[in-house]
């Protein structure tokens, strides 16, 4: 029988303790985000650092709580391809407007 694109694989479902660990990790990342906002020395790297931490939290939530980690890989690709496209477009537009309109304030 030919392999299909959405062939089901069996995976063990995460235990409640796994969800608690993920929740603790997300809480720690959120605490780091809030605390670095109040550190004056971090002002130069605040936005990129917050974006990276937010992306890590987003990927953790999507991977574990939406079960993309346990689903066929095509679902992850269908989810992340438009996300990467939108992120790239947003970054390009921010750089474009920052270059051509440096005096404009948000």
C-alpha positions as CSV (number, residue, x, y, z in Angstrom):
1,X,0.0,0.0,0.0
2,X,1.3,3.4,-0.9
3,X,2.3,5.8,1.8
4,X,0.0,8.8,2.1
5,X,0.9,12.4,2.9
6,X,-1.1,12.3,6.1
7,X,0.0,8.9,7.3
8,X,-0.8,8.5,11.0
9,X,1.9,7.7,13.4
10,X,1.4,6.6,17.0
11,X,2.7,8.9,19.7
12,X,2.5,8.8,23.4
13,X,0.3,11.6,24.7
14,X,2.0,13.9,27.1
15,X,1.4,13.3,30.8
16,X,-0.1,16.0,33.1
17,X,3.3,16.5,34.6
18,X,4.6,17.4,31.2
19,X,2.0,20.1,30.9
20,X,2.9,21.4,34.3
21,X,6.6,21.6,33.3
22,X,5.6,23.5,30.1
23,X,3.5,25.8,32.1
24,X,6.4,26.5,34.5
25,X,8.7,27.2,31.5
26,X,6.2,29.6,30.0
27,X,5.8,31.4,33.4
28,X,9.6,31.7,33.8
29,X,9.9,33.2,30.2
30,X,7.1,35.6,31.0
31,X,8.8,36.7,34.2
32,X,12.0,37.2,32.3
33,X,10.2,39.3,29.7
34,X,8.6,41.5,32.4
35,X,11.8,41.9,34.4
36,X,14.0,42.9,31.4
37,X,11.6,45.6,30.6
38,X,12.6,47.4,33.9
39,X,16.4,47.0,33.4
40,X,17.7,50.3,31.9
41,X,20.8,48.6,30.5
42,X,18.6,46.4,28.3
43,X,17.0,49.3,26.4
44,X,19.2,48.8,23.3
45,X,18.3,45.1,22.9
46,X,14.8,45.2,24.4
47,X,12.7,44.8,21.3
48,X,14.7,42.0,19.7
49,X,15.0,40.2,23.0
50,X,11.3,40.4,23.6
51,X,10.5,39.3,20.1
52,X,12.7,36.2,20.5
53,X,11.3,35.3,23.9
54,X,7.7,35.8,22.5
55,X,8.6,33.5,19.6
56,X,9.9,30.8,21.9
57,X,6.7,31.0,24.0
58,X,4.5,30.9,20.8
59,X,6.4,27.9,19.5
60,X,6.1,26.1,22.8
61,X,2.3,26.7,23.0
62,X,1.8,25.7,19.4
63,X,4.0,22.6,19.7
64,X,2.7,21.2,23.0
65,X,-0.8,22.6,23.7
66,X,-2.0,22.5,20.1
67,X,-0.3,19.1,19.7
68,X,1.5,19.9,16.5
69,X,4.5,18.1,18.0
70,X,2.5,14.8,17.9
71,X,0.7,15.4,14.6
72,X,1.9,14.6,11.1
73,X,4.6,17.0,10.0
74,X,2.4,18.4,7.2
75,X,0.3,20.1,9.8
76,X,3.3,21.9,11.2
77,X,4.4,23.0,7.7
78,X,0.9,24.3,6.9
79,X,1.0,26.2,10.1
80,X,4.5,27.6,10.1
81,X,4.9,28.5,6.4
82,X,2.4,31.3,6.5
83,X,3.7,32.4,9.9
84,X,7.2,32.7,8.5
85,X,6.0,34.6,5.5
86,X,4.0,37.0,7.6
87,X,7.0,37.5,10.0
88,X,9.4,38.1,7.2
89,X,7.0,40.6,5.6
90,X,6.5,42.5,8.9
91,X,10.3,42.7,9.4
92,X,10.9,43.9,5.9
93,X,8.2,46.6,6.2
94,X,9.5,47.7,9.5
95,X,13.0,48.1,8.0
96,X,11.7,49.8,4.9
97,X,9.7,52.4,6.8
98,X,12.5,52.8,9.3
99,X,14.9,53.5,6.5
100,X,12.7,55.8,4.4
101,X,10.9,57.6,7.3
102,X,13.4,57.7,10.2
103,X,11.8,60.8,11.6
104,X,8.3,59.4,11.8
105,X,7.2,58.3,15.3
106,X,4.7,55.4,15.9
